[in-house]
Amino acid sequence: MTELTIPVAEIPDGGARLLAGSDSADPGTIVTRSGSRVAAFRNDCPHAHLPLDLIPGRVMARDGRHLLCANHGALFRTSDGLCVRGPCRGRRLPRVAVTVADGLARITPGPRSPRGARRSS
């Protein structure tokens, strides 16, 4: 997997950025920030294994505090990817390794969804 790099300053504080996948089968990586803390998750809802964003690049809920799966309304905490509302309550978005140094977040995407293909419900 190719390492992704993004300046921390380009990730909205208290928000998220969606980084494109390497090809059309890769839904990409969601990167969140709270102050100096950066977390990253696969853009892969644990409920239906669909990308969270129906509108490309838009993953933040209207409350400005959660990630939103626009497919079924699930809400996830930006800090740890825990689903706090919706059909996958109690499950988490798949974590992606991220390190921060010299103002850059370095993200190492993991393997694709274990189910492979995307499905809808």
C-alpha positions as CSV (number, residue, x, y, z in Angstrom):
1,M,0.0,0.0,0.0
2,T,1.2,3.5,-0.8
3,E,1.7,5.9,2.1
4,L,-0.5,9.0,1.9
5,T,0.8,12.4,3.3
6,I,-1.2,15.4,4.2
7,P,-0.2,18.6,6.1
8,V,-2.0,18.6,9.4
9,A,-3.1,22.2,8.8
10,E,-5.2,20.9,5.8
11,I,-7.3,18.8,8.1
12,P,-10.0,21.0,9.7
13,D,-9.6,21.2,13.5
14,G,-12.6,19.3,14.9
15,G,-13.4,18.0,11.4
16,A,-12.4,15.6,8.7
17,R,-10.9,15.3,5.3
18,L,-11.5,12.4,2.8
19,L,-8.4,11.3,0.9
20,A,-9.2,9.5,-2.4
21,G,-8.5,5.8,-2.8
22,S,-5.8,4.5,-5.1
23,D,-8.4,3.2,-7.6
24,S,-12.2,3.0,-8.2
25,A,-12.5,0.0,-5.9
26,D,-10.8,1.8,-3.0
27,P,-13.3,4.1,-1.1
28,G,-10.4,6.1,0.4
29,T,-9.4,7.2,3.9
30,I,-11.1,9.6,6.3
31,V,-8.6,11.7,8.4
32,T,-9.9,13.5,11.4
33,R,-8.2,16.1,13.7
34,S,-8.8,17.5,17.2
35,G,-6.0,19.9,18.0
36,S,-2.8,18.0,17.5
37,R,-4.5,14.6,17.6
38,V,-5.0,13.0,14.2
39,A,-6.9,9.7,13.5
40,A,-7.6,7.9,10.3
41,F,-10.2,5.4,9.2
42,R,-11.2,3.5,6.0
43,N,-14.1,5.1,4.3
44,D,-16.0,1.8,4.9
45,C,-19.2,1.7,7.0
46,P,-19.2,-1.6,9.1
47,H,-23.0,-1.9,8.5
48,A,-23.2,-2.3,4.7
49,H,-19.5,-1.9,3.6
50,L,-20.4,1.2,1.6
51,P,-18.4,4.5,1.6
52,L,-19.8,7.0,4.1
53,D,-20.0,9.9,1.6
54,L,-23.0,10.0,-0.9
55,I,-21.8,13.5,-1.8
56,P,-18.1,13.0,-2.7
57,G,-15.8,14.2,0.1
58,R,-18.6,15.0,2.6
59,V,-18.4,12.9,5.7
60,M,-19.2,15.3,8.6
61,A,-22.6,15.2,10.2
62,R,-24.5,18.5,10.5
63,D,-23.7,18.5,14.2
64,G,-20.1,19.1,13.3
65,R,-19.0,16.5,15.8
66,H,-19.5,13.2,14.2
67,L,-18.8,11.4,10.9
68,L,-22.0,10.5,9.1
69,C,-22.7,7.5,6.9
70,A,-25.2,9.1,4.5
71,N,-26.4,5.7,3.3
72,H,-28.3,4.8,6.6
73,G,-27.7,7.7,9.0
74,A,-25.1,6.1,11.2
75,L,-23.0,8.5,13.3
76,F,-19.4,7.8,14.3
77,R,-17.1,9.5,16.8
78,T,-14.2,11.3,15.0
79,S,-11.8,10.3,17.7
80,D,-12.1,6.5,17.5
81,G,-14.6,5.7,14.8
82,L,-17.1,4.2,17.2
83,C,-20.7,4.1,15.9
84,V,-22.9,5.9,18.4
85,R,-26.2,5.9,16.4
86,G,-27.5,3.8,13.6
87,P,-27.6,0.2,12.4
88,C,-24.0,-0.5,13.3
89,R,-24.1,0.9,16.8
90,G,-21.2,-0.3,18.9
91,R,-19.1,-1.2,15.9
92,R,-16.2,0.9,14.6
93,L,-14.9,2.2,11.3
94,P,-11.7,0.3,10.4
95,R,-8.7,2.1,11.8
96,V,-5.8,3.2,9.5
97,A,-2.2,3.7,10.9
98,V,-1.3,7.4,11.1
99,T,1.8,9.1,12.4
100,V,2.4,12.9,12.7
101,A,5.8,14.5,12.5
102,D,7.0,17.9,11.2
103,G,3.5,19.1,10.6
104,L,2.6,16.2,8.3
105,A,0.2,13.3,8.8
106,R,1.5,10.1,7.2
107,I,-1.2,7.5,6.6
108,T,-0.5,3.9,5.7
109,P,-3.8,2.5,4.3
110,G,-4.5,-1.1,5.3
111,P,-6.1,-3.9,3.2
112,R,-9.5,-3.4,1.6
113,S,-12.7,-4.5,3.1
114,P,-12.7,-8.2,4.0
115,R,-15.9,-8.6,1.9
116,G,-14.2,-7.2,-1.1
117,A,-17.0,-5.8,-3.2
118,R,-19.3,-3.0,-2.2
119,R,-22.9,-3.8,-1.7
120,S,-26.0,-1.8,-1.0
121,S,-29.1,-2.6,1.2
